[in-house]
Amino acid sequence: LFLQKYTTSMDFVRKFERQCGSQASVKRLRAHPSYHSFNNKWNLPVYFQIRFREIAGALEEALSDTLEEAPGGSSFCLLATHMVWMSLVKCWSDQMFLPLLVHRLWKLSLQILARYSVFISEVSVRPISSENTKESKKPMPVGRKESSLSLNPSEDQGNGSSPESLPLPSISSTQLIHVAADLDKLQDRIPDILDMIKPKLEMIGFKNISCIAGALEDSKTSLSTCVPTLNNRIIQDLSESSFAYLKSALEVPRLYRRTNKEVPTKASPYVDSALKPFFRLQNDYRDTLKQPLIHQWLESALSESTQKYYETVSDVLSSVKKMEESLKRLKQARRTATSNPVGTNGGMSDDNKIRLQLALDVEYFGEQIRKMGLETNSIKSFSALAELVLTAKDQATMEPS
């Protein structure tokens, strides 16, 4: 209502000025006390402060509810990023824009982007919950709402720090992936912000658009600095989720030693379980994330988990070899066959069954990596792992029963 009345009044003043016969008379009109008194009745700074609080309050509320999904039809996954974009749109909408407030609106736009950068940094250091528990969906404590987008527009903005005494709320891996997807989308839409602002600036005769574009590019760069930490957290979570199953290779000896189990012919179930987080990422987020980003996460996370898998398999094979040598020495000492590692069915020894099982597991692991569209030679330590189990397999299949 204020904007409508102000616009109508200013239109009346502009039309009244056009009735003046010369520029000199226009200047005399504008210098008259009544003219100044009329203009002073419109307290634009107070109007802006009200709108600022309205925009900032809604934005801070959305940033607090970080795990809430965005409204249907939004291009963003989370309410937080959706509200960042809507706040920018509102700043430059016809229902908000006034030429005399353009400098304040521009500053607010930069503050909104800076606040989102702080939000991403805060989220990136949260502990990752194993599942979407109720605890992880709780909004941030009130104390965390203090941010770089201060509710007093006349004050310099802070850096968004929160009290150290408050424990960080957890975030699920799914929500963390959504944050990364939103950040990527918002960076892509930085040019759209310039498209919103440019017509308003041209309306008031501002021509230094390159300065505005440069500032927006700086904001984009600031957002980009959050990407490595965010990516590393997601990669780490994927790797840990996978290795939680891959370390089951330690249990393979227990399955075969002195159990008279048949010679293995297929991979262990733990391999499929270890690969599920990667296939879930690839299948569930193909329409949310860019394929190069998914590829980067898969390759990096697989490299980390494969390195640990290599170390685990190496330890198992070393242990098997030591056990085998120990049994042979014991047999020689007793000169009896009671300690022969050959199974009771007279077939392959327990130690060789273990070697063969690990070889089958790693071969299947490699096949599934290739099914993801990745090359095994791009996965660090996989070549060493494959060579390790190939040697073990050759030993298992070449030794006489």
C-alpha positions as CSV (number, residue, x, y, z in Angstrom):
1,L,0.0,0.0,0.0
2,F,2.9,2.4,0.8
3,L,4.5,1.6,-2.5
4,Q,1.3,2.2,-4.4
5,K,0.6,5.5,-2.7
6,Y,4.2,6.6,-3.1
7,T,4.3,5.8,-6.8
8,T,0.9,7.6,-7.4
9,S,2.2,10.6,-5.5
10,M,5.5,10.8,-7.4
11,D,3.7,10.4,-10.7
12,F,1.6,13.4,-9.7
13,V,4.7,15.4,-8.8
14,R,6.4,14.5,-12.1
15,K,3.3,15.6,-14.1
16,F,3.1,18.8,-12.0
17,E,6.7,19.6,-12.8
18,R,6.0,19.2,-16.5
19,Q,3.6,22.2,-16.2
20,C,6.5,24.4,-15.5
21,G,7.6,26.6,-18.5
22,S,11.4,26.3,-18.0
23,Q,14.1,24.4,-16.2
24,A,14.6,27.4,-14.0
25,S,11.1,27.2,-12.8
26,V,11.4,23.5,-12.1
27,K,14.5,24.2,-10.0
28,R,12.6,26.9,-8.1
29,L,9.8,24.4,-7.5
30,R,12.1,21.7,-6.2
31,A,13.8,24.3,-3.9
32,H,10.6,25.4,-2.3
33,P,10.1,24.3,1.4
34,S,6.7,22.8,0.6
35,Y,8.3,20.5,-2.0
36,H,10.8,19.3,0.5
37,S,8.2,18.9,3.2
38,F,6.1,16.8,0.8
39,N,9.0,14.5,-0.1
40,N,10.1,14.2,3.5
41,K,6.7,12.7,4.4
42,W,7.8,9.6,2.5
43,N,10.3,7.9,4.8
44,L,11.9,5.5,2.4
45,P,14.6,4.3,4.8
46,V,11.9,3.1,7.2
47,Y,9.9,1.5,4.4
48,F,13.1,-0.3,3.3
49,Q,13.8,-1.4,6.8
50,I,10.4,-3.0,7.1
51,R,10.8,-4.8,3.8
52,F,14.3,-5.8,4.8
53,R,13.1,-7.4,8.0
54,E,10.3,-9.2,6.1
55,I,12.7,-10.7,3.6
56,A,15.5,-11.4,6.1
57,G,13.1,-13.0,8.6
58,A,11.6,-15.4,6.0
59,L,15.1,-16.3,4.7
60,E,16.5,-16.9,8.2
61,E,13.5,-19.1,9.0
62,A,14.1,-21.1,5.9
63,L,17.9,-21.4,6.6
64,S,17.0,-22.7,10.1
65,D,14.8,-25.4,8.7
66,T,17.6,-26.7,6.5
67,L,16.2,-30.3,6.1
68,E,12.8,-29.2,4.8
69,E,12.1,-29.9,1.2
70,A,11.4,-27.1,-1.2
71,P,7.8,-26.4,-2.4
72,G,6.6,-28.5,-5.3
73,G,7.7,-27.2,-8.7
74,S,10.8,-25.5,-7.3
75,S,14.0,-26.2,-9.2
76,F,15.8,-26.5,-5.9
77,C,15.7,-29.5,-3.5
78,L,15.7,-27.6,-0.2
79,L,13.6,-24.8,1.2
80,A,16.7,-22.9,2.2
81,T,18.0,-22.4,-1.4
82,H,14.5,-21.9,-2.7
83,M,14.0,-19.0,-0.3
84,V,17.4,-17.5,-1.2
85,W,16.3,-17.3,-4.8
86,M,12.8,-16.0,-3.9
87,S,14.4,-13.3,-1.7
88,L,16.5,-12.1,-4.6
89,V,13.5,-12.1,-6.9
90,K,11.4,-10.2,-4.4
91,C,14.1,-7.5,-4.0
92,W,13.8,-6.6,-7.7
93,S,10.2,-7.2,-8.2
94,D,7.8,-4.3,-9.2
95,Q,6.2,-4.7,-5.8
96,M,9.4,-3.8,-4.0
97,F,11.5,-1.7,-6.3
98,L,11.9,2.0,-5.9
99,P,14.6,3.9,-7.8
100,L,15.8,5.8,-4.7
101,L,16.4,2.5,-2.9
102,V,18.3,0.8,-5.7
103,H,21.6,1.1,-3.8
104,R,20.1,-0.6,-0.7
105,L,18.4,-3.3,-2.8
106,W,21.8,-4.1,-4.5
107,K,23.5,-4.3,-1.1
108,L,20.7,-6.6,0.2
109,S,21.2,-8.9,-2.8
110,L,24.9,-9.3,-2.1
111,Q,24.1,-9.9,1.5
112,I,21.6,-12.7,0.7
113,L,24.3,-14.4,-1.4
114,A,26.9,-13.9,1.3
115,R,24.5,-15.4,3.9
116,Y,23.9,-18.4,1.7
117,S,27.6,-18.9,1.5
118,V,27.8,-18.9,5.3
119,F,24.9,-21.3,5.5
120,I,26.7,-23.8,3.2
121,S,29.9,-23.5,5.3
122,E,27.8,-24.3,8.4
123,V,26.1,-27.3,6.9
124,S,29.4,-28.6,5.5
125,V,30.8,-29.2,9.0
126,R,27.7,-30.9,10.5
127,P,28.0,-34.5,11.5
128,I,26.4,-36.9,9.1
129,S,23.6,-39.0,10.5
130,S,23.3,-42.7,9.4
131,E,19.6,-42.2,8.7
132,N,17.0,-39.6,8.6
133,T,16.2,-39.6,12.3
134,K,13.9,-37.2,13.9
135,E,16.9,-35.6,15.6
136,S,18.4,-34.7,12.3
137,K,15.2,-33.0,11.2
138,K,15.1,-30.7,14.1
139,P,15.6,-27.0,13.2
140,M,18.7,-25.3,14.4
141,P,18.7,-23.7,17.8
142,V,17.5,-20.1,17.9
143,G,21.0,-19.0,18.7
144,R,22.2,-20.2,15.2
145,K,19.9,-17.7,13.5
146,E,22.4,-14.9,13.9
147,S,23.9,-14.4,10.5
148,S,25.6,-12.2,8.1
149,L,22.2,-11.0,7.1
150,S,21.6,-8.8,10.1
151,L,18.1,-7.5,10.7
152,N,19.5,-4.0,11.1
153,P,20.2,-2.9,7.5
154,S,22.1,0.1,8.7
155,E,24.8,-1.9,10.4
156,D,27.8,-3.7,8.9
157,Q,27.2,-7.4,8.5
158,G,29.0,-10.0,10.5
159,N,30.4,-13.3,9.4
160,G,27.5,-15.5,10.6
161,S,29.4,-17.2,13.5
162,S,27.4,-19.1,16.0
163,P,28.0,-19.8,19.7
164,E,30.6,-22.5,20.1
165,S,28.7,-24.0,23.0
166,L,25.8,-25.1,20.9
167,P,26.2,-28.7,19.5
168,L,26.0,-28.9,15.7
169,P,22.8,-30.6,14.6
170,S,23.3,-33.6,12.3
171,I,22.4,-33.9,8.6
172,S,21.6,-36.9,6.6
173,S,23.7,-37.9,3.6
174,T,20.6,-37.4,1.4
175,Q,20.2,-33.8,2.6
176,L,23.9,-33.2,2.1
177,I,23.7,-34.3,-1.5
178,H,20.7,-32.0,-1.9
179,V,22.7,-29.1,-0.6
180,A,25.4,-29.8,-3.1
181,A,22.8,-30.0,-5.9
182,D,21.3,-26.7,-4.9
183,L,24.6,-24.9,-4.6
184,D,25.5,-26.0,-8.2
185,K,22.1,-24.8,-9.5
186,L,22.3,-21.5,-7.7
187,Q,25.7,-20.8,-9.2
188,D,24.3,-21.5,-12.7
189,R,21.6,-19.0,-12.1
190,I,23.9,-16.1,-11.1
191,P,23.5,-14.7,-14.7
192,D,19.7,-14.7,-14.1
193,I,20.2,-12.3,-11.2
194,L,21.9,-9.9,-13.5
195,D,19.0,-10.2,-15.9
196,M,16.7,-9.2,-13.1
197,I,18.7,-6.2,-12.0
198,K,19.8,-4.8,-15.4
199,P,16.4,-3.4,-16.5
200,K,15.9,-1.7,-13.2
201,L,19.4,-0.1,-13.4
202,E,18.8,1.0,-17.0
203,M,15.5,2.6,-15.8
204,I,17.4,5.0,-13.6
205,G,20.2,5.6,-16.1
206,F,22.9,3.5,-14.5
207,K,25.3,2.2,-17.2
208,N,28.2,0.6,-15.4
209,I,26.7,-2.9,-15.7
210,S,30.1,-4.5,-15.8
211,C,30.7,-3.4,-12.2
212,I,27.5,-5.2,-11.1
213,A,28.4,-8.3,-13.2
214,G,31.8,-8.3,-11.5
215,A,30.4,-8.2,-8.0
216,L,28.0,-11.1,-8.8
217,E,30.9,-13.0,-10.2
218,D,32.7,-12.4,-6.9
219,S,29.7,-13.8,-5.1
220,K,29.8,-16.9,-7.3
221,T,33.5,-17.3,-6.5
222,S,32.7,-17.1,-2.8
223,L,30.1,-19.8,-3.2
224,S,32.6,-21.9,-5.1
225,T,35.0,-22.0,-2.2
226,C,32.4,-24.0,-0.3
227,V,32.4,-26.8,-3.0
228,P,35.6,-28.7,-2.1
229,T,34.6,-29.1,1.6
230,L,31.1,-30.2,0.7
231,N,32.3,-32.6,-1.9
232,N,34.9,-34.1,0.5
233,R,32.2,-34.7,3.1
234,I,30.0,-36.5,0.6
235,I,32.9,-38.6,-0.8
236,Q,34.0,-39.5,2.7
237,D,30.5,-40.6,3.7
238,L,30.1,-42.7,0.5
239,S,33.5,-44.3,1.1
240,E,32.8,-45.1,4.8
241,S,29.4,-46.5,3.9
242,S,31.0,-48.8,1.4
243,F,34.0,-49.9,3.4
244,A,31.7,-50.8,6.3
245,Y,30.8,-53.8,4.2
246,L,34.1,-54.3,2.4
247,K,35.9,-54.9,5.7
248,S,33.8,-58.1,5.9
249,A,36.6,-59.6,3.9
250,L,38.2,-60.2,7.3
251,E,35.5,-62.8,7.9
252,V,36.2,-64.9,4.9
253,P,38.8,-67.1,6.7
254,R,36.3,-67.9,9.4
255,L,33.8,-69.1,6.8
256,Y,36.2,-71.7,5.3
257,R,38.7,-72.7,7.9
258,R,37.8,-76.2,9.3
259,T,34.2,-75.9,8.0
260,N,34.5,-78.4,5.1
261,K,32.7,-75.8,3.0
262,E,32.5,-76.3,-0.8
263,V,34.9,-74.6,-3.2
264,P,33.6,-71.0,-3.8
265,T,32.1,-70.3,-7.2
266,K,30.7,-66.8,-6.8
267,A,31.4,-63.5,-5.0
268,S,30.4,-62.9,-1.3
269,P,27.2,-61.0,-0.5
270,Y,29.1,-58.2,1.2
271,V,30.4,-57.0,-2.2
272,D,26.9,-56.2,-3.4
273,S,26.1,-54.5,-0.1
274,A,29.3,-52.4,-0.4
275,L,28.3,-51.2,-3.8
276,K,24.7,-50.2,-3.0
277,P,25.6,-46.6,-1.9
278,F,27.3,-46.0,-5.3
279,F,24.4,-47.4,-7.4
280,R,21.9,-45.5,-5.3
281,L,23.7,-42.3,-5.9
282,Q,23.9,-43.0,-9.6
283,N,20.2,-44.0,-10.0
284,D,18.4,-41.9,-7.5
285,Y,20.1,-38.5,-8.4
286,R,20.6,-38.8,-12.1
287,D,17.9,-36.0,-12.6
288,T,19.1,-33.9,-9.7
289,L,22.9,-33.8,-10.1
290,K,25.1,-33.3,-13.2
291,Q,26.7,-36.4,-14.4
292,P,30.3,-35.1,-14.2
293,L,29.7,-34.4,-10.5
294,I,28.3,-37.9,-9.9
295,H,31.2,-39.3,-11.8
296,Q,33.7,-37.3,-9.6
297,W,32.1,-38.5,-6.4
298,L,31.9,-42.1,-7.5
299,E,35.5,-42.2,-8.6
300,S,36.9,-40.5,-5.5
301,A,34.8,-42.5,-3.1
302,L,35.6,-45.8,-4.8
303,S,39.3,-44.9,-4.7
304,E,39.2,-44.3,-1.0
305,S,37.3,-47.5,-0.2
306,T,39.3,-49.6,-2.6
307,Q,42.6,-48.5,-0.9
308,K,41.2,-49.7,2.4
309,Y,39.9,-52.8,0.8
310,Y,43.3,-53.5,-0.7
311,E,44.9,-53.2,2.8
312,T,42.3,-55.5,4.3
313,V,42.7,-58.2,1.6
314,S,46.4,-58.0,1.8
315,D,46.3,-58.5,5.6
316,V,44.0,-61.5,5.2
317,L,46.2,-63.1,2.6
318,S,49.3,-62.5,4.7
319,S,47.5,-64.1,7.7
320,V,46.5,-67.1,5.5
321,K,50.0,-67.5,4.3
322,K,51.4,-67.4,7.9
323,M,48.8,-69.9,9.1
324,E,49.6,-72.2,6.2
325,E,53.3,-72.1,6.8
326,S,52.7,-72.7,10.5
327,L,50.7,-75.8,9.8
328,K,53.3,-77.2,7.4
329,R,56.0,-76.8,10.1
330,L,53.8,-78.5,12.6
331,K,53.2,-81.3,10.2
332,Q,56.9,-81.8,9.5
333,A,57.6,-81.8,13.2
334,R,55.0,-84.5,14.0
335,R,55.5,-86.3,10.7
336,T,51.9,-87.1,10.6
337,A,48.9,-86.0,8.5
338,T,46.7,-85.1,11.3
339,S,47.3,-81.4,10.7
340,N,47.0,-81.5,7.0
341,P,45.0,-78.4,5.9
342,V,43.2,-80.3,3.2
343,G,39.5,-80.5,3.8
344,T,37.9,-83.8,4.8
345,N,36.4,-84.1,1.3
346,G,40.0,-84.5,0.0
347,G,39.6,-81.4,-2.2
348,M,41.0,-77.9,-2.2
349,S,42.6,-76.8,1.1
350,D,40.9,-74.3,3.3
351,D,43.6,-71.7,2.7
352,N,43.2,-72.0,-1.0
353,K,39.4,-71.7,-0.7
354,I,40.0,-68.4,1.1
355,R,42.3,-67.2,-1.6
356,L,39.8,-68.2,-4.3
357,Q,36.9,-66.5,-2.5
358,L,38.8,-63.2,-2.2
359,A,39.7,-63.4,-5.9
360,L,36.1,-63.9,-6.9
361,D,35.1,-61.0,-4.6
362,V,37.5,-58.6,-6.2
363,E,36.7,-59.7,-9.8
364,Y,33.0,-59.1,-9.1
365,F,33.9,-55.8,-7.5
366,G,35.7,-54.7,-10.7
367,E,32.8,-55.9,-12.9
368,Q,30.3,-53.7,-10.9
369,I,32.6,-50.7,-11.1
370,R,32.6,-51.0,-14.9
371,K,28.8,-51.3,-14.9
372,M,28.8,-47.8,-13.3
373,G,30.5,-46.5,-16.4
374,L,33.8,-46.1,-14.7
375,E,37.2,-47.5,-15.7
376,T,38.9,-49.6,-13.1
377,N,42.3,-48.1,-14.0
378,S,40.9,-44.7,-12.8
379,I,40.3,-46.2,-9.4
380,K,43.3,-45.9,-7.2
381,S,44.7,-49.1,-5.8
382,F,42.4,-51.3,-7.9
383,S,45.2,-52.5,-10.2
384,A,47.3,-53.5,-7.2
385,L,44.3,-55.2,-5.6
386,A,43.5,-57.1,-8.8
387,E,47.1,-58.2,-9.1
388,L,47.2,-59.3,-5.5
389,V,44.2,-61.6,-5.7
390,L,45.2,-62.9,-9.1
391,T,48.5,-64.1,-7.7
392,A,46.5,-65.7,-4.8
393,K,44.0,-67.3,-7.3
394,D,46.8,-68.8,-9.4
395,Q,48.3,-70.3,-6.3
396,A,45.0,-71.7,-5.2
397,T,44.2,-73.3,-8.6
398,M,47.7,-74.6,-9.4
399,E,48.4,-76.4,-6.2
400,P,47.6,-80.0,-6.3
401,S,44.6,-81.1,-4.2
